[in-house]
Amino acid sequence: MAKQLAITLKKSIIGAKKNQKATVEALGLRKIRQTVVQTDSASLRGMITIVAHLVEVTEV
C-alpha cells in the first residue's frame, strides 16, 4: 500500500511569492487549517519542500 500524507495549511499565503501561492493551490489547499490527503510521491515531496514554511505534513 502506498503511503499517504496529510498536508495542512498552517500560515496564510498573503505576501508569499507567486510560485508558492501556485504550489499551495496545486496541493488542493484553499483555507488556513484545511487538510488534504495525498499519495506520497517524489513530485509531491518537491512541492512540499517549496512551501515547507507554510504547511505541516504528517503520514497517514
Secondary structure, DSSP 4 states (H G I P E B T S, - for coil): ---EEEEEE-S--TT--HHHHHHHHHTT--STT-EEEEE--HHHHHHHHHTTTTEEEEE-
